[in-house]
């Protein structure tokens, strides 16, 4: 098992999650290659599906259902996530989740002038790492991932996101 995989596995255990549902992350995929990333899709603020990210968060997170795509060739779930503060300020990100490794990537950010700005060199980062926001992990748990695999369809993922009782793991 590679060191990165081992540390991710240990991170799952340290989170107090008991038996790690995503222990499959430890599987190495030397042949994996990300497919071509489509440009950021349009999004509608009025159609966001709200995620319960954290009771302590001052931000409200929502994903636009029309922006969600699941690429079967690489297993990446891509989406537009909107984080809104109490004052109405918004951060909008075009991101991807790789369920097989428990990682996420930010491809682009939406600017105040109404244009997408690509992230210079987007990197896959652990959803279990020390981040200011846990929205990728919450999205994965709420329906984007079936343990280490992406949801079988966007329709199934949306059904799970809208069901407050659905969670892959605590």
Secondary structure, DSSP 8 states (H G I E B T S, - for coil): --HHHHHHHHHHHHTT-SS-TTGGGG---TT-------------GGGEEEE---TT-SSEEEEEGGG-EEETTTTEEEEEEEEE-TTS-EEEEEEEEETTTTEEEEEEEE-TTS-EEE-TT---EETTS--S--HHHHHIIIIIEETTEE-S-HHHHHHHHT-TT--S--
